[in-house]
Amino acid sequence: MAISMKEITLVELAKGARQASLQLASASTEQKNQALLCMANLMVENQQALIDTNAKDLVYGKEKGLSPAMLERLALTPERIASTADGLREVASFDDPVGEISETATRPSGIEVSRMRIPLGVILMIYESRPNVTADAASLCLKSGNAIILRGGSEAFNSNQAIVALWYQALEEVGLPTSSVQLVPTTDREAVGELLRMDEWIDLVIPRGGEGLIRSVAEQSRIPVIKHFKGVCNLYIDESADLNMATELAINSKISRPSVCNSLENLLVHQSVAEHVLPSLIEKLKTHNVEVRGCERTRQIVPDVIEATEADWYEEYVDFILAIRVVDDMDMAIDHINRYGSLHTETIVTKDESKSNEFLHRVNSSCVMVNASTRFNDGGQLGLGAEIGISTTKLHAFGPMGLRELTTQKFIVKGNGEIRT
């Protein structure tokens, strides 16, 4: 399933993407949907070949010393391939945002002013592990009329090649340019720096991975960058919380997939309920092999907890580790979130509606929840379909980025000979 790719320079790659983006901008919804459905079928039909190719990357990842959490991200399983195919079909079922007309108004001069939604153009996606992103990101770009250049990590190079080869087949099948979805044909890190200087051809960069990768991209790029440095997610158990619910939400937020960015890292507990909930909660966490680190007040309640340091509150563990802090009240919890959080996902567990409303208004992260697991901050769970990433900066998108977040709007004006006086 290796790609038969001719030798191509990075400039030719970027120019090809620009040309493809011009064609995609006027492609019909039906044609784009056909490509998505064709790709979904190809992934299912080629499931075993994808898994066999992915096995080479898993061997390389182990040799490279990737952590178990990162290897879990790297793996392609039948379930993950089926889920990815379902995501492609779901994106095909969504309304096409391109060409949508809104905010129409007739001005005193007589002109009619509207706004039309249009693609951004060419997206450069830089990411680590998770080869399913190769399918997910391309699906969203295709449906929203954008061309995409994919630059995955060296640990997933074989898997990414195999998936992009299927994209080529799907695009050819429906008559769309294969340069709509391209993989950077090298793992050389210098290639990234060269691409980040191509602001003439590339419109937006979306890095997805560790904080070091994202900061490096942001520092080098001449092109606007969607930033998501960390996923330091917090869950606050209020004094009025249902403690059984709080326990289940904390455990699910931490253990369902600790390797992803919406996994819980800091648990904040109101002092009045700490003694009631922490002993049993920590015991349950330990049965799931979660290492618990706690503040002094936490350790007074459960003495065998590891002492948390100042650095722990800032840490995105991406592992079975959780830091716990007992707080005086909601004000202290919010102060903690504002100081140590990363504007990603925060949850309050409470029965007090006034407290929940206050939390929703005062906490300004990209996703703020009441009585729900942090794991719901995900494009699919929030109704966007497969997401291309989560932005923790407020321009131009904030939170999970789906189809609409991969478009912008232009003004369109209709007149009948009006002139400006």
Phi, psi and omega in degrees: 000013181294150180287134169270093187245125177290157177298131183215137177281162180294327177295317178296323177301311182293318178296320178298321178295320179297315180296319178296322181297327179292325177286320181295327183300333180248008178292148181285155176301319181299316181295318179295319179295322178299318179297319179296315181292323177296318179296319178301314180295321180295323179295319179292316181295329183255024184306309184294321178297321177296317181295319179297318178294318179298329180300325177297320180291323179295321176297314179298319180298319178295318178296328180282348178086026177296145179291160176305323179296319180288325176295324177297321177295326185285333190289138169255121179243164176305320180294319181290322177294317178297320179295320178295317178298319177298322178296321177297318179294324180294317178299321178298330183280345184283155174298143178278120181284339186292130180089356180297131180257134180213169174055043181283131180211144175263124183276162179304332179288344181106345179287149176256122185249130177224175173236135180245133180277132184225159177294159175284325177130259181241127180251131171257119181251121179242122188209165181243149176047214174036070180298342176298337177299329180300325177277315184298309184297317180296325181296318180291320178295317180299311182296326180271008174081018180255145168275151182228137171251122185256129176231091179276176179284160181298331182292342182243017189299316181295316180296317181295321176301316182296320181290319179293328175300321177292323176300317178303316180299315183295318181293317178297323182300324185255002176083024174259152183296134180294338178286004173293329179230113182229147176252132175299121191276030179207153174261006179298125183293336179295336179297325180297313179301322179293316179296323182291350176263000185267058181290348177288332187246336186247135187261330185207143176246131176238101175272142182221114182163211182288165182300322181299317178299313186293318178295321179297316179297314182298324181287328184271335195282138168270352185257145176306140185238132170277121187255141174208083189291317185214163170239069178270091186266143184237142173235127182250123176265110183281166182296335181262010186293149165287111190290331174294316177298315181301317179298313181296319180293318179296316181294313179298318181298329182269315195261345187296320171203085184294347183277355184256165190286345179262016175283146181289136176243323180238128175251123181249131187231129178298138185302330184286342180244357186302314182293335181278327188255327190293316182304311181288323179296313181295322177299318179293321178299319181292331176293340176262016177063032176271127174279124184254130175242137187222160175287177182300318181292325175297317183288338174291329180277316179234092190298333185275008175287141178293141180291127177280141176258171177302323182294332182298325184292335179272349195278133166263101189289323186052042185197178180279065179223138180221135176258135183238136179226132173272129183242157181292319186194185182294326178302316180293324177296316180293322176300319178298314180299316181295327183279315189254343184287175184235020179064028182264280185216131177225143181230141169247137173251115186200155171261354186270110184296324180294323177293317181296319179294320178296317179298316180299324183277328186270337181265123189251034175284170185291337176216121181240131190234158174235122175054045178213153180292144176299339183293351179280353176281084186205138183306316180295317182290331181268005174092012181267350190082199178299134180263153176269346179162177178238124179266130174250016168246154193269358177237129355264357181229155181222118183099196180301140182252114177250211185299309184296328180286350176260017176232168171226188180232143172242153175280137171235140186232131176241133181227181177221052179089010181296141173237154181270130179258000000 
